[in-house]
Amino acid sequence: MFQLEADARDQHRRFVQRVLATEQVWGLRVNGSGWLECEANADPDRMVMPFWSDRAYVARYAPVMADRFSCAEPEAIALTVFLERFLPGLARDRRLVGTNWNRHGCGLEVEPCDLLDELGAGGG
């Protein structure tokens, strides 16, 4: 359990570093309209929207959701749009953010405001 949490925290740090370096975030667009979201592991009463720092990370995760979302396509989001629109909207809707989930659908789930602070501070 501790190793999984340590791996998730490492992936989260990598997410923050890469996103700041590339100024891009990757998500899975479902059917060309909405974004992939699912029940949070930490709180089943909340939803979580996963994002990745690289298209390659999305490609590792996509098969996990293929049975539920066969029309999901990776799509890049400009960091400014992510910071100004996505994170405030997710916070308002009480959703969590998943960062760099692995091919098993495991990873850190964080509050949007915390991630906004982290990215706004240049990675803390």
Secondary structure by P-SEA (a helix, b strand, c coil): caaaaaaaaaaaaaaaaaaaaccbbbbbbccccccccccccccccbbbbbbbccaaaaaaaccccccccccbbbbbbbaaaaaccaaaaaaaabbbbbcccccccbbbbbbaaaaaaaaaaccc
